[in-house]
Amino acid sequence: MTEQLQTKIGTCGFGRVKRPEYGTLFDAVEIQHTFYQPPQIETLESWRAEQPYGFEFTVKAWQLITHETSSPTYRRLKRELNEKESAEAGFFKPTDIVREALAVTLASAKALKARTILFQCPAKFQPLPENILNMKRFFGEIDRDGFNLVWEPRGKWPDETIVELCDELGLWHCVDPFAHRTVTPDRTYYRLHGIPRWRYTYNDDELSDLSALIPKDRLAYIFFNNITMKDDALRCREIIGIS
C-alpha cells in the first residue's frame, strides 16, 4: 500500500505523549488546538519540523466557523469578540468573522503541511434550510487548494440529507463507526469516542470489526478520542497490520 493510500491511525491530540516522541509511535495526529485557539504559524511550523517524513497532521477547523458563541468550548478562546462578531460567529454563516476564521484555519493547515481539515459541528447545528444554505455557500466558495474537507454532523441529520450534501459539496462524512455508519465509505474519517462514553477501552474484537470498515485501496483515517486512546490506537495498528 502506498503512502497516499495508507490507513492513518493516531489520536485526537497528542494526549500524554510528548510531541517529539509521538511520531515514533504513530503516523498521524488530529490537531485540536486549531479548534479552540489556533497557535501562531511559527509554532505550527515547529511542530511540523519535529515529526518524521511521511507523518501527517489533520486539522480541526476553528470553532468560529462551526460553533455559535453560546458553546461552552468558547471558554478556551483567548480572543475577545465584540458584539457583532459574537452574533455572527458559527454555523458557516456568510460573515466576516467566519471568513477570517477560515483563512486562519487554512493557513494553519498549510503550516502543518496537512491535506485534510475536519469541520466538526455541534448538536445544535440542525438540518434547517438556513443551515443547509450556509453550508452550501461556505463549501461552494472555499478555495480547497487540494485539501480533503471532512464534515462531522452531530445533530439529528437524516442520512439522505448527509448523502446529498457530501455528494454535492465533495465532503468526507466523519463518524464514530460504532455509533453510525459513514455515508462516504470511499472517503473514510473515523473518530472513536468510546462506547458509550470517553471512559472506555476498546477490545480486540471491536478493533477487528473496525478493520473491516476501512477501504483497502484508499486513504483513510482512524483517530481515537477515549481515555485509553494511545494504547487502543497502538493495538489497532497491530490488528490492522500497519508496521
C-alpha positions as CSV (number, residue, x, y, z in Angstrom):
1,M,0.0,0.0,0.0
2,T,1.5,3.3,-1.0
3,E,1.7,6.3,1.4
4,Q,-1.1,8.1,-0.4
5,L,-3.4,5.2,0.1
6,Q,-2.4,4.2,3.6
7,T,-4.7,3.9,6.6
8,K,-3.6,6.6,9.0
9,I,-4.1,5.8,12.7
10,G,-3.5,8.1,15.7
11,T,-5.2,10.1,18.4
12,C,-7.2,13.3,18.7
13,G,-4.5,15.5,20.1
14,F,-1.1,14.3,21.3
15,G,-2.6,13.2,24.6
16,R,0.0,12.4,27.2
17,V,2.7,11.7,24.6
18,K,5.3,14.3,24.2
19,R,5.2,15.8,20.7
20,P,8.7,14.9,19.6
21,E,8.1,11.3,20.6
22,Y,4.6,11.0,19.1
23,G,6.0,10.4,15.6
24,T,7.8,7.3,16.8
25,L,4.5,5.7,17.7
26,F,2.0,6.9,15.1
27,D,2.0,8.3,11.6
28,A,-0.9,10.8,12.1
29,V,-2.4,13.1,14.6
30,E,-5.6,15.3,14.6
31,I,-4.7,18.7,15.9
32,Q,-7.2,20.1,18.5
33,H,-5.6,23.4,19.3
34,T,-6.7,24.8,16.0
35,F,-10.3,24.3,17.0
36,Y,-10.1,26.2,20.3
37,Q,-7.4,28.8,19.6
38,P,-5.1,28.3,16.6
39,P,-1.4,28.6,17.6
40,Q,0.9,31.0,15.9
41,I,2.1,29.9,12.4
42,E,5.7,29.7,13.7
43,T,4.6,27.3,16.4
44,L,2.8,25.1,14.0
45,E,5.8,25.0,11.7
46,S,7.9,23.9,14.6
47,W,5.5,21.1,15.3
48,R,5.8,20.0,11.7
49,A,9.6,20.0,11.9
50,E,9.5,17.8,15.0
51,Q,7.9,14.9,13.1
52,P,9.5,12.5,10.6
53,Y,9.0,12.3,6.9
54,G,5.6,10.8,6.0
55,F,4.0,11.9,9.2
56,E,0.6,13.5,8.7
57,F,-1.3,16.2,10.6
58,T,-5.0,16.7,10.2
59,V,-6.5,20.0,11.3
60,K,-9.8,20.6,13.2
61,A,-11.3,23.8,11.9
62,W,-11.5,26.8,14.2
63,Q,-14.8,26.8,16.2
64,L,-15.6,30.3,15.0
65,I,-16.6,28.6,11.7
66,T,-18.9,25.9,13.1
67,H,-20.0,26.8,16.7
68,E,-22.0,29.7,17.9
69,T,-20.6,31.7,20.9
70,S,-23.1,30.1,23.3
71,S,-21.0,26.9,23.1
72,P,-19.0,26.1,26.2
73,T,-16.0,25.5,24.0
74,Y,-15.6,29.2,23.7
75,R,-14.2,29.3,27.3
76,R,-10.9,28.3,25.7
77,L,-10.9,31.1,23.2
78,K,-8.2,33.6,24.0
79,R,-9.5,36.3,21.7
80,E,-12.2,38.7,22.9
81,L,-15.0,39.1,20.4
82,N,-17.1,42.2,20.1
83,E,-20.9,42.2,20.0
84,K,-21.1,41.9,16.2
85,E,-18.5,39.1,16.0
86,S,-20.3,37.2,18.7
87,A,-23.6,37.4,16.9
88,E,-22.1,36.4,13.5
89,A,-19.8,33.5,14.5
90,G,-20.5,29.9,13.8
91,F,-22.9,27.7,11.7
92,F,-21.0,28.5,8.5
93,K,-22.6,32.0,8.3
94,P,-21.6,34.2,5.4
95,T,-19.9,36.8,7.8
96,D,-16.6,38.4,8.1
97,I,-15.7,36.6,11.4
98,V,-16.4,33.2,9.7
99,R,-14.3,34.1,6.7
100,E,-11.5,35.3,8.9
101,A,-11.6,32.0,10.9
102,L,-11.5,30.0,7.6
103,A,-8.4,32.0,6.5
104,V,-6.7,31.2,9.8
105,T,-7.7,27.5,9.5
106,L,-6.3,27.2,6.0
107,A,-3.1,29.0,7.0
108,S,-2.7,26.6,10.0
109,A,-3.2,23.6,7.7
110,K,-0.6,24.8,5.3
111,A,1.9,25.4,8.1
112,L,1.5,21.8,9.2
113,K,1.5,20.6,5.5
114,A,-1.8,19.0,6.3
115,R,-4.0,17.7,3.5
116,T,-7.2,17.1,5.5
117,I,-9.4,19.5,7.5
118,L,-12.2,18.5,9.8
119,F,-15.3,20.7,10.3
120,Q,-17.0,19.4,13.5
121,C,-20.5,20.7,14.1
122,P,-22.3,20.9,17.4
123,A,-25.6,19.0,18.1
124,K,-27.3,22.4,17.9
125,F,-26.5,22.6,14.2
126,Q,-29.6,21.1,12.9
127,P,-30.7,20.3,9.3
128,L,-32.6,23.6,8.9
129,P,-32.9,25.3,5.5
130,E,-30.8,28.3,6.6
131,N,-28.0,26.0,7.9
132,I,-28.0,23.9,4.7
133,L,-27.9,27.1,2.6
134,N,-24.9,28.4,4.7
135,M,-23.1,25.1,4.3
136,K,-23.6,25.1,0.5
137,R,-22.4,28.7,0.2
138,F,-19.4,28.1,2.5
139,F,-18.1,24.9,0.9
140,G,-19.0,26.1,-2.6
141,E,-16.9,29.2,-2.2
142,I,-13.9,27.8,-0.3
143,D,-10.5,27.6,-2.1
144,R,-9.8,23.9,-1.5
145,D,-6.2,24.1,-2.8
146,G,-6.1,20.3,-2.8
147,F,-7.5,19.8,0.8
148,N,-9.8,17.0,1.8
149,L,-12.7,18.6,3.6
150,V,-14.4,16.5,6.3
151,W,-17.7,17.1,7.9
152,E,-18.8,15.7,11.3
153,P,-22.5,16.4,11.9
154,R,-23.6,15.8,15.5
155,G,-27.2,16.8,15.4
156,K,-30.1,14.6,14.1
157,W,-29.4,14.7,10.4
158,P,-31.2,12.3,8.1
159,D,-28.8,10.1,6.1
160,E,-30.3,11.2,2.8
161,T,-29.5,14.8,3.6
162,I,-25.9,14.0,4.6
163,V,-25.5,12.0,1.3
164,E,-26.9,14.9,-0.7
165,L,-24.6,17.4,0.9
166,C,-21.5,15.2,0.8
167,D,-22.0,14.4,-2.8
168,E,-22.8,17.9,-3.9
169,L,-20.0,19.6,-1.8
170,G,-17.4,16.9,-2.1
171,L,-17.2,16.2,1.6
172,W,-16.0,13.3,3.7
173,H,-18.5,12.2,6.2
174,C,-16.9,11.8,9.6
175,V,-18.5,9.4,12.2
176,D,-17.8,7.2,15.2
177,P,-18.2,3.9,13.4
178,F,-19.6,2.2,16.5
179,A,-22.4,4.8,16.6
180,H,-23.1,5.5,12.9
181,R,-22.1,4.2,9.5
182,T,-20.4,6.7,7.2
183,V,-22.3,7.6,4.0
184,T,-18.9,8.1,2.2
185,P,-17.3,4.7,2.7
186,D,-14.7,5.6,0.0
187,R,-13.8,8.7,1.9
188,T,-13.4,7.4,5.5
189,Y,-12.6,9.5,8.5
190,Y,-13.4,7.8,11.9
191,R,-13.2,9.4,15.3
192,L,-13.7,6.9,18.2
193,H,-15.1,8.5,21.3
194,G,-15.7,5.4,23.5
195,I,-18.7,3.1,24.0
196,P,-20.8,4.8,25.1
197,R,-18.5,7.5,26.5
198,W,-14.9,8.6,26.9
199,R,-14.0,6.3,29.8
200,Y,-13.9,3.2,27.7
201,T,-11.2,0.8,26.3
202,Y,-11.9,-1.0,23.0
203,N,-11.4,-4.7,23.0
204,D,-9.6,-6.6,20.3
205,D,-12.8,-8.0,18.7
206,E,-14.1,-4.4,18.3
207,L,-10.9,-3.3,16.7
208,S,-11.0,-6.3,14.4
209,D,-14.6,-5.3,13.4
210,L,-13.2,-1.8,12.7
211,S,-10.7,-3.1,10.3
212,A,-13.5,-4.5,8.1
213,L,-14.9,-0.9,7.8
214,I,-11.7,0.5,6.2
215,P,-11.3,0.8,2.4
216,K,-8.3,-1.2,1.3
217,D,-7.4,0.9,-1.7
218,R,-7.9,4.4,-0.5
219,L,-6.6,6.9,2.1
220,A,-8.5,6.5,5.4
221,Y,-8.2,8.0,8.9
222,I,-8.8,6.5,12.3
223,F,-8.4,8.7,15.4
224,F,-9.1,7.6,19.0
225,N,-10.6,10.1,21.4
226,N,-11.2,7.9,24.5
227,I,-9.4,7.6,27.9
228,T,-7.0,4.9,26.6
229,M,-6.6,6.3,23.2
230,K,-2.9,5.8,23.0
231,D,-3.0,2.1,23.8
232,D,-6.1,1.5,21.7
233,A,-4.5,3.2,18.7
234,L,-1.4,1.1,19.1
235,R,-3.4,-2.1,19.3
236,C,-5.4,-1.0,16.3
237,R,-2.3,-0.6,14.2
238,E,-1.2,-4.2,15.1
239,I,-4.6,-5.7,14.4
240,I,-4.9,-3.9,11.0
241,G,-1.4,-4.8,10.2
242,I,0.3,-1.5,10.0
243,S,4.0,-1.6,10.9
